[in-house]
Structure formats: C-alpha cells, structure tokens
Amino acid sequence: MGISFKDAREIGLGERDTEQELGGDAWPHAKIALSSWGPEPGLGLLEREIENGKGEAALAMPLRERVLRFPSAPIHGLHRLGQDQVNMGPVESFHTLRLISHPKATRKMPSRIFLMHNGLNEVRKVGLYYEIASHLIKQDKNTVCLLRPFPGHLTRCPYSGLSETPLDHYLWDGLHLFRQFLRYMIETRWLLSSIVRYPTYRCVSGSGLLVERDETKGSRLDARCLTEAMMGEWENLYGASLSAIEERRNGSPEMCEPPNEVAFEQAIKSLRGALGLRRHYDSEDFRVDAEPELHAIGYSLGGFTAQSVFMSWPFLFSSCSTLLSGGAMRELAPTAFADPEEWQSVLHSLRYELDDAMMDWRFQQIDDQVPEDENDSSRAGAEGEFEARGWGAGIDPYLFLYLKRTFYEVFEQEYRGSFQSRLVAFRQRMLFVVGGNDPIVPPQSVLDSGPPDGINMLAIGGLGHFLADRPHDTLETEQREFWIPEIARTIGLLANAAAKKHRQDLAKIWLGRDKLVRQPNKAQLEERMGEMKQNGGLTVPERLEVEQGGTLPSKLFQRSLDDLLSRATRTKQGVLFILRNEAPTFLLGDNALQQHASALFHDEISIVDYVENVRTRRALARDEETRERIYMILPGNVEAIIRGIDAGLQHPSQSESSGEQSDRPRDADRLWDELKEQCWQWTDEPFGETVRVFKGLEGDRDSAATPKELAGLSGLAREWLGLDKSSPVKLSLPDCWIWISNQFMGMHGKNMATFDVSQRLLYPALKDYLYRGGNRKMREEAERNIATSLKMDQLRIVGVSRARFNPRFRGRIVAEPRQAQELLLRAMLCVAASIPYRKFIAADPSAAELEAAAI
C-alpha cells in the first residue's frame, strides 16, 4: 500500500501507541484497520510505501516503512509527581518503532543501520526523518533507518496537541527528564541485545549487553534466552514501580497488566526477521563483515540522546552525527517551547531533584520481595510476587550508576572536561551540523563545548532550527533545498569512513577469552622492550610540546615515564626512584591494569595502547640488568589505600569515563593479593632493596635506630624548614619519579649505582644542591647547581598528580630549581627512612605462603 510524503509526515491518531493494543501475545491484530497500512500478523509488523506526491520533491527516492513493537521499560518512583493526566495503559509494556528501507529491500542483512533520535516536544511530524533516510538509502540501498521515539514523544505521545507537552512535565518535575532518559537507555540496551551478532564483545569500553556468554549456546543469540532475560528485567522494573505507586506516588497512572513472554519473544523475532539477521558468530575472532554497521543520528535534544547511546556502546557504533544539537544543555534556549528562564529552571532543579530523591530513599537498595508462599513460583502479576532486585526503580545498581554518570557527563555537562575528552577520543567518528540562524542551539556554544583543537562541525548559514516546519524566508528555503541532501550525504560518507576505521580497530584490539588485552608472544615483547630501551627518550618535538610549566597530558606523561626508564636501561648508569602513595601501574595485575586504563580513556585503541605500554614498561623494569637501578617506595598504609581508595565503586569517582564492561566493583582482595605477589617476586635475591616501604618519619630522636645518612638529611631538612635541632621533621611520601645520574652523585665512569652505593654517595652530595641555611652565597650556589643539573639532564623529576584519572593532566616535569630542591629533599628523606618490602611484609601471615610458593 502507498501513501504520499505529505500525508505520511503527520502521525495519524490510529498510529499512536495508545491505539495499537500492543500488549497482546500477537501483534498486529486482524481488527487493526489503518488506511495506507498493510498489517502482517505473521511477521509482527505493519507495512507501507511512501513516495513523493504530485509537485513534491522532499524524498530522494520512495521508501518502504515498517512498524514493529518493542518492549518499553516501566519506570516509576524516581519522580515526585504523577507522569500524566491520561493513563498510558499498555504503553508501559510496549511501544512502536519504525524501520525505513529501500522499497525493494530483500531479506538480506542490511549493510548499515542508522538509529534516529528525535528532538524535544516532537509529537506530530516525522517528515524530517523520512527526508534524511531517503538520501542515506539512495546512497546505499542496503541501508536501514530505525526511528525510535524518546518516551512521551512522536507515537509514544498519546495525543498530537491541545494537551501537556513533554517539556511541561520536565518543568513540573525536572526528574522526569532523567527518568525518561533511564527508560530510553534501558530500552536501547534491550534493542542492541536483540540485533547484535556476537554472544559477547571482547572489548573494554562502554556498557555491557544482556546474556553475555562466551559461546553462542545459551546466549542472547537464542531468542528464548534473550526473552527470559529481558522479561526478568522488565518484571524487576514493573515490581518496583508498583510498590512506588502504591506507597508514595499519589496521582501516578495505573499500571498495565504484565504481558506474556510470548509477546516479548515475538517482538525480538519480528525485529530480527525484518532486519534479515539470521547468521551469528562466536567471539573468538572479530569479522569485519559479521553484522551491519551501526550509526547514531540525533536531531535537537535527540543529539544528546544519540551521543549518550554512541558513547555508552562505542564498540558497537561506528559514528554519531548530531543535527542542530550540541553544546551544553544550560546554553540551549528553546524559545519556541518556553521562556529561556523556564528551561533554566529544568536544569537548575534537576540536580536538586536527584539529591532529594536520594535523601527520600527513592534510589535505595531494596530487599528482594518474594511470595508469602515460598513454594509458589508464580509471576502472574500479583503485588509482592516480583523479585525487585536492585534499587528503588528496579534497575541493576551498577547499570544505574553507569547511566547516571553518562547523563551527568553528556546531557548536563556541568563539568566540560569529561565531555571534551570524549570528543577528542571519538573525533574521527563524530559530526556536528549547526544552523547559523538557529536561536536554540547557537553555533558558538557547540564550538565552546568542544576541545581546544576543535570538532568536526558543518555550519550552514541562514539555517534555522525547526526543519519540519515551514522555512522563515526564501533564503532558508533555498538553504534547505541544497543543504539537507548534502547534510545527509555527508553523514553517510562519514559513516562509511568511520565504520571502516572502526572495524579495523576492533580487529586489532579484540580481547582474548579472558576478556583481557592479548599477551604478546616472546618475540613481540622483546621487540617492544628493545624499542622502548633505544627510543624511549623524549624526542625534540615532544620536549617542545611540554608546556612552560611542565604540564603533562596523558600520552606525554607516559612518554616522560618511558624516558626515565630508558635512561636506566640504555645508559646502565644512574638510579631511578619511584615514590608512590599507591602501587605504580606496572606493579598491578592485568585485571587491575585494564580497569585503570578504562578509567583513563574512553576509546578502545587508547585503552589497549596504554595496557601494552605499561606491560612493556613492566617487563623492561623487571629485566635483571635494569632492576638493581630502579627502586620503588610504597607507603606504609599501602594495603589500606589499595583496598579502600575506590572501595565499593564500579568505577573510580575521579574517572571521566563511564567505565569498562563490568557489572561488579573491583575486587579489592584480589588486587591486594596480586600486588603482594608481584612485590614478592620483584624482590627475589639479589634484588631485595628494589621495593621498599616508607612507614612515616617522626624525627631522628632515637639516634641508635637512625641511619647516619638519615641524620644528615634531617639536618638539611631543618635548615630548609627553619627548625631547631630538637624539633622533629615530619613528612609524607610524595608522588614522583626521580632519575639521578652518576654525575649528579659524583660518580664517574661506568660504575653501577646500586641502592647501597647511591645511599653512600648521594646523601653527602645533596648538601651542594639543597643547602638552605643562613649563608646567602651558599644558597644561591645550591640553586645554580640544581638548575644546571636539571638543564644538563643529570637530574629529571616527574611529579605524578593525585588527580589520577584526568587525561589532560597526569603530572608535570619539575623544572623550577626551588621546587626541585624541595621535592628532592622530601623524596630522599622518605627513601632513607624506608625499609625493604620483605621486612615490612614479614608480619603478614600470607608472607610465608608467598615465600613457600617462590621456593
């Protein structure tokens, strides 16, 4: 059946979800009679064709449109007030989505799937999405566009006008926006779990999907297994919503009856059948042609949704294009819907509504609810018979925390640094299209939200915001006629290029069966070690890249550490001290190292590169020719720090990324056990001094227990601090890497600077660099000496920031003489007061086990 574009672009009353009777076991029903639609009950869809009418030219080609149903996420209880004056009924169980394809599309698997995301308050028209889809499909006839309405919008809105708008709800209670966001993202997770072709994705970044398995058997690729998992999550949400409505949510709508699992399974099979998704693959190796390329497109507020989807599953999505969207939400001005101050009220209230919801225990973890009769396993829908696992909304707590972080970082952007680092990570896969005459999304705000070196942005002069409405003037008419096809074409070209690069990257970084970055073989590791040993030093361009203050962003920071390590390995002279208040990353086990990498970076390539770099650094530092010149000083409370610094968190709070594919917090016990074992192995004979522990310094009152070198350093410290001889020197462990050459210590030739030799020669030599007594000439001479040493690279200090996961600042190269003096003195006091690791750990009962294992 066919229909003109003019008639199709307006949503008819019978096309709205409330009119579709979506909750039955089978859909569509035979009694559904919609003009222009051809019901296909056997396929579980409605179907029609759309073409330009007489005198129309909006579509680049005719389209085939299919409507399918898909489960909705019923979430109530987060917000204070009722959602609607009109009972949504069965819409709480299912909603409809639209598949747009070539009119002669076969059942062959599509090459590209574009997920389209609508704008704020769109409840009537879908014409813009038909236009864009027609150009994308003309570019590649195997393209499919999938339009999924944001909750409360388009066909998910029960009315087309003369009633409350979605924005009205957000104004009344700002938490509605967050609630609808959660619903949409959970539904997206279900959708992606339905269309992907692997039982698990061996990737680090992003969030996981349902029913992850190593094998295809029993995985989400089996429609029955996926149905059970999806239905289980739906019931958790439903049970929590029932409790919330009954207990404390007056005015919330009456909930629908739970659907049968048959309906869920039909929705999954209908979607897979419509997309021609028949074959699937195991996860041992990544195939570039195993499944359709996925791309996200968002218009207006849908741009934030598209970015959230893209950045939550970056291993699945190859590109993200936003149309008349971007910038920070607080800088938007939706003047056509509300006064700018009303929009600001939504954003202002949202964070406080979240705080109030937490204080009101709406996010609390609730106990499992079980039937009174424990033998009764029925889930017929009676209240109290649902296992409402998770938090107050029935959402898995780890998924909730992940989505909350995504909402903060992408939608709200109160802190721009994280969003900018995401744009840098995914720059080659993202496009922003803005209008020069857009009063809602000013182009400058989009630019300002980006990183200093820019984003991929296409600015169209004279283009307004509401592309589905009539143009304001002749100029905008002409701009639309030329630029909408060009915008769609550019989105398609970017998608193709990004997908090719993305697939190549996935093939390169695909994790092993243990979900860890694959270990290099012996030859590969030796090659990487040789490269770092010979070329690890900073190049001239890298030295110039270091800012005047020595600031080191992540990758330059890594190169600076490689530089220090290469000095110890290449020249075989000097000594490297590593002082940390937590374990240096190369002492971490592979699981902890990978978690650390995923907290630093958003994209797979950066994560894998980081892991490979640290592994190479670890192997080089453990080399017997190197290890005796590298000394690591850990804090006396290292166990408490390792166990407690991110205790209970799925992902560190300092991190700007949303986390790896994990549904559990880090295992503190395993992390500590791995570190102990690593340190024990590191300090085997004759390297017992290579890992030491600083337990704190309370002064040198007990001279019998104080090394002679420590007493001398304490004198320098008192001069520095202006203390008398009776005052104790108290200090804490700094975070830094310090390279000290033979020349700095007064050693000449190729003598080996072991720990004992460095203590014997270094501490007496320090008075020539660190003097701060009353003699002015000696003070100036000391500053000149250390300045010369810094300039001649006889001394190099890299401070490590305790803002551990900020990729734009990991530390700095200390170049100012006075600062270098203070840090060097503090560090050497801690080194002198430290004790060997095995002596420190001797009191630990597990030490005997480690020693026995080593023997």
KAZISUL-V367603 format. One record per residue. RES is the residue in one small letter. D_FIRST is the distance of its C-alpha to the first C-alpha in Angstrom with 1 decimal. Layout:
res:RES d_first:D_FIRST
res:RES d_first:D_FIRST
This chain:
res:m d_first:0.0
res:g d_first:3.8
res:i d_first:7.1
res:s d_first:10.7
res:f d_first:13.2
res:k d_first:15.4
res:d d_first:13.2
res:a d_first:12.2
res:r d_first:15.8
res:e d_first:17.1
res:i d_first:16.8
res:g d_first:16.0
res:l d_first:18.5
res:g d_first:16.4
res:e d_first:15.5
res:r d_first:19.2
res:d d_first:20.9
res:t d_first:23.3
res:e d_first:20.6
res:q d_first:19.0
res:e d_first:22.0
res:l d_first:22.2
res:g d_first:25.6
res:g d_first:25.1
res:d d_first:25.8
res:a d_first:22.2
res:w d_first:19.0
res:p d_first:16.3
res:h d_first:17.8
res:a d_first:16.4
res:k d_first:17.3
res:i d_first:15.0
res:a d_first:12.7
res:l d_first:10.9
res:s d_first:8.8
res:s d_first:5.5
res:w d_first:6.3
res:g d_first:6.4
res:p d_first:10.2
res:e d_first:12.1
res:p d_first:15.7
res:g d_first:17.4
res:l d_first:16.4
res:g d_first:16.9
res:l d_first:13.8
res:l d_first:10.5
res:e d_first:7.7
res:r d_first:5.1
res:e d_first:6.0
res:i d_first:8.7
res:e d_first:10.9
res:n d_first:14.1
res:g d_first:14.2
res:k d_first:17.2
res:g d_first:20.3
res:e d_first:18.9
res:a d_first:20.1
res:a d_first:19.7
res:l d_first:17.5
res:a d_first:19.3
res:m d_first:16.2
res:p d_first:12.3
res:l d_first:11.6
res:r d_first:9.8
res:e d_first:10.4
res:r d_first:11.5
res:v d_first:13.6
res:l d_first:16.7
res:r d_first:19.9
res:f d_first:23.3
res:p d_first:26.9
res:s d_first:28.4
res:a d_first:32.2
res:p d_first:34.0
res:i d_first:37.0
res:h d_first:39.3
res:g d_first:43.0
res:l d_first:43.4
res:h d_first:43.2
res:r d_first:45.6
res:l d_first:43.3
res:g d_first:40.3
res:q d_first:37.0
res:d d_first:35.1
res:q d_first:36.1
res:v d_first:32.8
res:n d_first:32.7
res:m d_first:29.8
res:g d_first:30.1
res:p d_first:27.8
res:v d_first:26.6
res:e d_first:30.0
res:s d_first:28.7
res:f d_first:25.2
res:h d_first:22.9
res:t d_first:19.4
res:l d_first:18.9
res:r d_first:16.1
res:l d_first:15.7
res:i d_first:14.7
res:s d_first:14.9
res:h d_first:14.6
res:p d_first:11.3
res:k d_first:13.4
res:a d_first:15.2
res:t d_first:17.1
res:r d_first:18.9
res:k d_first:21.8
res:m d_first:23.5
res:p d_first:22.7
res:s d_first:25.7
res:r d_first:25.3
res:i d_first:24.0
res:f d_first:24.4
res:l d_first:24.8
res:m d_first:24.2
res:h d_first:26.4
res:n d_first:26.1
res:g d_first:28.9
res:l d_first:31.1
res:n d_first:29.8
res:e d_first:26.2
res:v d_first:24.4
res:r d_first:22.0
res:k d_first:20.4
res:v d_first:18.8
res:g d_first:18.4
res:l d_first:21.4
res:y d_first:20.1
res:y d_first:17.0
res:e d_first:19.5
res:i d_first:21.9
res:a d_first:19.4
res:s d_first:18.1
res:h d_first:21.7
res:l d_first:22.6
res:i d_first:19.9
res:k d_first:20.9
res:q d_first:24.4
res:d d_first:23.6
res:k d_first:20.3
res:n d_first:21.3
res:t d_first:21.3
res:v d_first:19.4
res:c d_first:19.7
res:l d_first:20.1
res:l d_first:20.3
res:r d_first:22.6
res:p d_first:23.8
res:f d_first:27.6
res:p d_first:28.7
res:g d_first:28.5
res:h d_first:26.0
res:l d_first:22.4
res:t d_first:20.5
res:r d_first:23.9
res:c d_first:25.4
res:p d_first:25.3
res:y d_first:25.4
res:s d_first:24.4
res:g d_first:27.8
res:l d_first:31.0
res:s d_first:32.2
res:e d_first:33.8
res:t d_first:32.4
res:p d_first:32.8
res:l d_first:35.7
res:d d_first:37.4
res:h d_first:37.6
res:y d_first:39.0
res:l d_first:41.6
res:w d_first:42.6
res:d d_first:43.0
res:g d_first:42.7
res:l d_first:42.3
res:h d_first:38.7
res:l d_first:37.7
res:f d_first:39.4
res:r d_first:38.0
res:q d_first:34.4
res:f d_first:35.2
res:l d_first:36.6
res:r d_first:33.6
res:y d_first:31.2
res:m d_first:33.6
res:i d_first:33.9
res:e d_first:30.2
res:t d_first:30.1
res:r d_first:32.8
res:w d_first:30.8
res:l d_first:27.7
res:l d_first:29.9
res:s d_first:31.7
res:s d_first:28.4
res:i d_first:27.3
res:v d_first:30.7
res:r d_first:32.1
res:y d_first:35.8
res:p d_first:37.7
res:t d_first:39.8
res:y d_first:40.1
res:r d_first:43.7
res:c d_first:43.7
res:v d_first:46.0
res:s d_first:44.1
res:g d_first:41.5
res:s d_first:40.6
res:g d_first:40.0
res:l d_first:37.0
res:l d_first:36.9
res:v d_first:38.7
res:e d_first:40.5
res:r d_first:42.2
res:d d_first:44.0
res:e d_first:42.5
res:t d_first:39.0
res:k d_first:40.1
res:g d_first:39.8
res:s d_first:38.0
res:r d_first:34.7
res:l d_first:33.1
res:d d_first:33.4
res:a d_first:30.6
res:r d_first:33.1
res:c d_first:35.7
res:l d_first:33.4
res:t d_first:32.1
res:e d_first:35.8
res:a d_first:36.7
res:m d_first:33.8
res:m d_first:34.3
res:g d_first:38.0
res:e d_first:37.5
res:w d_first:35.1
res:e d_first:37.8
res:n d_first:40.5
res:l d_first:38.6
res:y d_first:37.9
res:g d_first:41.5
res:a d_first:42.9
res:s d_first:40.7
res:l d_first:41.8
res:s d_first:45.4
res:a d_first:45.0
res:i d_first:43.4
res:e d_first:46.0
res:e d_first:49.0
res:r d_first:48.7
res:r d_first:45.4
res:n d_first:45.6
res:g d_first:42.4
res:s d_first:40.0
res:p d_first:36.9
res:e d_first:37.1
res:m d_first:35.7
res:c d_first:33.0
res:e d_first:33.8
res:p d_first:33.6
res:p d_first:30.6
res:n d_first:31.3
res:e d_first:31.5
res:v d_first:28.8
res:a d_first:26.2
res:f d_first:27.6
res:e d_first:27.5
res:q d_first:23.9
res:a d_first:22.9
res:i d_first:25.0
res:k d_first:23.7
res:s d_first:20.0
res:l d_first:20.8
res:r d_first:22.8
res:g d_first:20.4
res:a d_first:17.5
res:l d_first:20.2
res:g d_first:21.7
res:l d_first:25.0
res:r d_first:27.0
res:r d_first:30.4
res:h d_first:33.0
res:y d_first:36.5
res:d d_first:39.9
res:s d_first:41.5
res:e d_first:44.6
res:d d_first:43.4
res:f d_first:40.6
res:r d_first:38.2
res:v d_first:36.6
res:d d_first:33.5
res:a d_first:33.2
res:e d_first:30.2
res:p d_first:27.8
res:e d_first:29.5
res:l d_first:28.9
res:h d_first:29.1
res:a d_first:29.2
res:i d_first:28.1
res:g d_first:29.2
res:y d_first:29.0
res:s d_first:32.0
res:l d_first:33.1
res:g d_first:30.5
res:g d_first:32.7
res:f d_first:35.4
res:t d_first:32.9
res:a d_first:31.8
res:q d_first:35.5
res:s d_first:36.3
res:v d_first:33.7
res:f d_first:34.8
res:m d_first:38.5
res:s d_first:38.2
res:w d_first:36.8
res:p d_first:38.0
res:f d_first:38.3
res:l d_first:34.5
res:f d_first:33.3
res:s d_first:34.1
res:s d_first:33.6
res:c d_first:33.1
res:s d_first:32.1
res:t d_first:32.5
res:l d_first:31.3
res:l d_first:33.6
res:s d_first:35.3
res:g d_first:38.5
res:g d_first:42.1
res:a d_first:43.6
res:m d_first:41.8
res:r d_first:45.0
res:e d_first:44.7
res:l d_first:41.2
res:a d_first:41.3
res:p d_first:38.1
res:t d_first:39.5
res:a d_first:36.2
res:f d_first:36.1
res:a d_first:39.8
res:d d_first:43.3
res:p d_first:44.3
res:e d_first:46.9
res:e d_first:44.4
res:w d_first:42.6
res:q d_first:46.0
res:s d_first:46.6
res:v d_first:43.6
res:l d_first:45.0
res:h d_first:48.6
res:s d_first:47.9
res:l d_first:45.8
res:r d_first:48.6
res:y d_first:50.8
res:e d_first:48.2
res:l d_first:48.0
res:d d_first:51.8
res:d d_first:51.9
res:a d_first:49.4
res:m d_first:51.7
res:m d_first:54.8
res:d d_first:53.1
res:w d_first:52.4
res:r d_first:48.6
res:f d_first:48.4
res:q d_first:51.2
res:q d_first:51.0
res:i d_first:51.0
res:d d_first:52.4
res:d d_first:50.3
res:q d_first:49.6
res:v d_first:50.1
res:p d_first:50.1
res:e d_first:53.4
res:d d_first:53.6
res:e d_first:53.5
res:n d_first:52.7
res:d d_first:49.5
res:s d_first:46.7
res:s d_first:44.0
res:r d_first:41.3
res:a d_first:39.9
res:g d_first:39.7
res:a d_first:43.1
res:e d_first:44.7
res:g d_first:47.1
res:e d_first:45.6
res:f d_first:43.8
res:e d_first:45.5
res:a d_first:45.0
res:r d_first:46.2
res:g d_first:46.5
res:w d_first:46.9
res:g d_first:46.4
res:a d_first:42.6
res:g d_first:42.5
res:i d_first:41.7
res:d d_first:43.7
res:p d_first:46.6
res:y d_first:46.3
res:l d_first:42.6
res:f d_first:43.3
res:l d_first:46.1
res:y d_first:43.9
res:l d_first:41.1
res:k d_first:43.7
res:r d_first:45.3
res:t d_first:42.0
res:f d_first:41.4
res:y d_first:44.9
res:e d_first:44.8
res:v d_first:41.4
res:f d_first:40.4
res:e d_first:43.8
res:q d_first:45.7
res:e d_first:49.0
res:y d_first:50.7
res:r d_first:49.3
res:g d_first:51.1
res:s d_first:48.7
res:f d_first:45.6
res:q d_first:47.4
res:s d_first:48.3
res:r d_first:44.7
res:l d_first:43.7
res:v d_first:46.5
res:a d_first:45.5
res:f d_first:41.8
res:r d_first:42.4
res:q d_first:41.0
res:r d_first:37.7
res:m d_first:37.1
res:l d_first:36.1
res:f d_first:36.5
res:v d_first:34.8
res:v d_first:36.5
res:g d_first:36.5
res:g d_first:39.9
res:n d_first:39.1
res:d d_first:37.8
res:p d_first:39.8
res:i d_first:38.5
res:v d_first:38.9
res:p d_first:41.9
res:p d_first:42.0
res:q d_first:45.6
res:s d_first:44.9
res:v d_first:42.5
res:l d_first:45.4
res:d d_first:48.0
res:s d_first:46.2
res:g d_first:46.2
res:p d_first:49.1
res:p d_first:52.0
res:d d_first:50.8
res:g d_first:47.3
res:i d_first:43.6
res:n d_first:40.8
res:m d_first:39.8
res:l d_first:37.8
res:a d_first:38.8
res:i d_first:37.0
res:g d_first:39.2
res:g d_first:38.1
res:l d_first:34.9
res:g d_first:34.5
res:h d_first:32.9
res:f d_first:29.9
res:l d_first:27.4
res:a d_first:24.6
res:d d_first:26.7
res:r d_first:28.1
res:p d_first:30.8
res:h d_first:34.3
res:d d_first:35.5
res:t d_first:35.1
res:l d_first:36.5
res:e d_first:33.9
res:t d_first:31.1
res:e d_first:32.5
res:q d_first:33.0
res:r d_first:29.5
res:e d_first:28.1
res:f d_first:30.4
res:w d_first:30.8
res:i d_first:27.4
res:p d_first:26.4
res:e d_first:29.9
res:i d_first:29.8
res:a d_first:26.7
res:r d_first:28.3
res:t d_first:31.6
res:i d_first:30.0
res:g d_first:28.5
res:l d_first:31.8
res:l d_first:33.8
res:a d_first:31.5
res:n d_first:32.2
res:a d_first:35.9
res:a d_first:36.3
res:a d_first:34.5
res:k d_first:36.9
res:k d_first:39.9
res:h d_first:38.7
res:r d_first:38.3
res:q d_first:41.7
res:d d_first:43.2
res:l d_first:41.8
res:a d_first:43.2
res:k d_first:46.5
res:i d_first:46.8
res:w d_first:45.2
res:l d_first:47.7
res:g d_first:49.6
res:r d_first:49.2
res:d d_first:51.4
res:k d_first:49.0
res:l d_first:51.7
res:v d_first:52.0
res:r d_first:53.1
res:q d_first:56.9
res:p d_first:58.2
res:n d_first:60.4
res:k d_first:64.1
res:a d_first:63.9
res:q d_first:61.0
res:l d_first:62.9
res:e d_first:66.1
res:e d_first:64.4
res:r d_first:62.9
res:m d_first:66.3
res:g d_first:68.1
res:e d_first:65.6
res:m d_first:66.2
res:k d_first:69.9
res:q d_first:70.3
res:n d_first:67.6
res:g d_first:67.1
res:g d_first:69.2
res:l d_first:67.5
res:t d_first:66.9
res:v d_first:68.1
res:p d_first:64.6
res:e d_first:64.1
res:r d_first:67.5
res:l d_first:66.6
res:e d_first:63.3
res:v d_first:65.2
res:e d_first:65.6
res:q d_first:69.0
res:g d_first:69.0
res:g d_first:68.2
res:t d_first:64.7
res:l d_first:62.7
res:p d_first:58.9
res:s d_first:57.7
res:k d_first:57.7
res:l d_first:60.9
res:f d_first:62.4
res:q d_first:61.7
res:r d_first:63.3
res:s d_first:66.3
res:l d_first:66.8
res:d d_first:66.5
res:d d_first:69.1
res:l d_first:71.5
res:l d_first:71.0
res:s d_first:71.4
res:r d_first:74.8
res:a d_first:76.0
res:t d_first:74.9
res:r d_first:75.5
res:t d_first:79.0
res:k d_first:80.2
res:q d_first:82.1
res:g d_first:81.7
res:v d_first:80.1
res:l d_first:76.7
res:f d_first:76.6
res:i d_first:73.3
res:l d_first:73.6
res:r d_first:70.6
res:n d_first:70.1
res:e d_first:67.4
res:a d_first:67.2
res:p d_first:66.5
res:t d_first:63.0
res:f d_first:64.4
res:l d_first:66.3
res:l d_first:63.1
res:g d_first:61.5
res:d d_first:58.2
res:n d_first:56.1
res:a d_first:57.8
res:l d_first:57.6
res:q d_first:53.9
res:q d_first:53.4
res:h d_first:55.7
res:a d_first:53.6
res:s d_first:50.3
res:a d_first:52.0
res:l d_first:52.9
res:f d_first:49.8
res:h d_first:46.0
res:d d_first:44.9
res:e d_first:45.5
res:i d_first:47.5
res:s d_first:50.0
res:i d_first:50.4
res:v d_first:51.1
res:d d_first:53.4
res:y d_first:55.4
res:v d_first:55.9
res:e d_first:57.0
res:n d_first:59.3
res:v d_first:61.0
res:r d_first:61.3
res:t d_first:63.1
res:r d_first:65.3
res:r d_first:66.1
res:a d_first:67.1
res:l d_first:69.2
res:a d_first:70.9
res:r d_first:71.8
res:d d_first:73.4
res:e d_first:77.1
res:e d_first:78.2
res:t d_first:76.3
res:r d_first:76.4
res:e d_first:80.1
res:r d_first:79.4
res:i d_first:76.4
res:y d_first:77.1
res:m d_first:74.6
res:i d_first:75.9
res:l d_first:73.8
res:p d_first:74.5
res:g d_first:76.5
res:n d_first:73.7
res:v d_first:71.2
res:e d_first:70.1
res:a d_first:69.4
res:i d_first:67.4
res:i d_first:65.4
res:r d_first:64.7
res:g d_first:64.1
res:i d_first:62.8
res:d d_first:59.1
res:a d_first:59.8
res:g d_first:56.9
res:l d_first:54.3
res:q d_first:51.3
res:h d_first:51.8
res:p d_first:54.7
res:s d_first:54.5
res:q d_first:55.8
res:s d_first:52.9
res:e d_first:50.2
res:s d_first:47.7
res:s d_first:45.7
res:g d_first:47.2
res:e d_first:46.7
res:q d_first:44.4
res:s d_first:46.7
res:d d_first:46.6
res:r d_first:50.4
res:p d_first:53.2
res:r d_first:55.6
res:d d_first:58.2
res:a d_first:61.5
res:d d_first:63.7
res:r d_first:62.3
res:l d_first:62.5
res:w d_first:66.1
res:d d_first:67.0
res:e d_first:65.4
res:l d_first:67.4
res:k d_first:70.7
res:e d_first:70.2
res:q d_first:69.4
res:c d_first:72.4
res:w d_first:74.6
res:q d_first:73.6
res:w d_first:74.0
res:t d_first:77.6
res:d d_first:79.0
res:e d_first:82.4
res:p d_first:83.5
res:f d_first:80.7
res:g d_first:81.7
res:e d_first:81.8
res:t d_first:78.3
res:v d_first:76.6
res:r d_first:78.6
res:v d_first:78.2
res:f d_first:79.4
res:k d_first:80.4
res:g d_first:81.4
res:l d_first:84.7
res:e d_first:87.1
res:g d_first:89.8
res:d d_first:92.7
res:r d_first:95.3
res:d d_first:95.8
res:s d_first:97.2
res:a d_first:98.0
res:a d_first:94.3
res:t d_first:93.1
res:p d_first:93.0
res:k d_first:95.2
res:e d_first:92.2
res:l d_first:90.5
res:a d_first:93.6
res:g d_first:93.7
res:l d_first:90.0
res:s d_first:90.7
res:g d_first:93.4
res:l d_first:91.0
res:a d_first:88.5
res:r d_first:91.2
res:e d_first:92.2
res:w d_first:88.5
res:l d_first:88.1
res:g d_first:91.6
res:l d_first:92.7
res:d d_first:96.2
res:k d_first:97.1
res:s d_first:96.9
res:s d_first:93.2
res:p d_first:90.6
res:v d_first:87.7
res:k d_first:84.4
res:l d_first:81.2
res:s d_first:77.8
res:l d_first:76.0
res:p d_first:74.1
res:d d_first:70.9
res:c d_first:71.6
res:w d_first:72.2
res:i d_first:75.6
res:w d_first:76.8
res:i d_first:80.6
res:s d_first:82.2
res:n d_first:85.6
res:q d_first:86.9
res:f d_first:86.0
res:m d_first:88.0
res:g d_first:90.9
res:m d_first:90.3
res:h d_first:90.9
res:g d_first:90.1
res:k d_first:87.7
res:n d_first:88.8
res:m d_first:86.2
res:a d_first:85.3
res:t d_first:85.0
res:f d_first:84.7
res:d d_first:88.5
res:v d_first:89.3
res:s d_first:86.9
res:q d_first:88.4
res:r d_first:91.9
res:l d_first:91.3
res:l d_first:88.5
res:y d_first:89.8
res:p d_first:93.2
res:a d_first:91.4
res:l d_first:89.1
res:k d_first:91.9
res:d d_first:91.8
res:y d_first:88.1
res:l d_first:87.9
res:y d_first:91.2
res:r d_first:90.8
res:g d_first:94.4
res:g d_first:96.7
res:n d_first:97.6
res:r d_first:95.4
res:k d_first:96.1
res:m d_first:95.1
res:r d_first:91.9
res:e d_first:91.0
res:e d_first:92.0
res:a d_first:89.7
res:e d_first:86.7
res:r d_first:87.5
res:n d_first:87.8
res:i d_first:84.4
res:a d_first:82.7
res:t d_first:84.2
res:s d_first:82.9
res:l d_first:79.4
res:k d_first:79.5
res:m d_first:81.0
res:d d_first:78.4
res:q d_first:81.2
res:l d_first:79.5
res:r d_first:75.7
res:i d_first:74.2
res:v d_first:70.5
res:g d_first:69.9
res:v d_first:66.9
res:s d_first:65.0
res:r d_first:64.5
res:a d_first:61.1
res:r d_first:60.2
res:f d_first:56.4
res:n d_first:56.2
res:p d_first:55.1
res:r d_first:56.4
res:f d_first:59.9
res:r d_first:61.3
res:g d_first:64.9
res:r d_first:67.3
res:i d_first:70.0
res:v d_first:73.2
res:a d_first:75.1
res:e d_first:77.2
res:p d_first:80.7
res:r d_first:81.5
res:q d_first:78.2
res:a d_first:78.8
res:q d_first:82.3
res:e d_first:81.2
res:l d_first:78.4
res:l d_first:80.6
res:l d_first:83.4
res:r d_first:81.1
res:a d_first:79.5
res:m d_first:82.9
res:l d_first:84.3
res:c d_first:81.4
res:v d_first:81.9
res:a d_first:85.6
res:a d_first:85.1
res:s d_first:82.5
res:i d_first:83.2
res:p d_first:81.8
res:y d_first:78.7
res:r d_first:80.3
res:k d_first:83.1
res:f d_first:80.7
res:i d_first:78.5
res:a d_first:81.6
res:a d_first:81.5
res:d d_first:77.9
res:p d_first:78.1
res:s d_first:75.3
res:a d_first:77.4
res:a d_first:79.4
res:e d_first:76.2
res:l d_first:75.1
res:e d_first:78.6
res:a d_first:78.6
res:a d_first:75.2
res:a d_first:76.5
res:i d_first:79.6
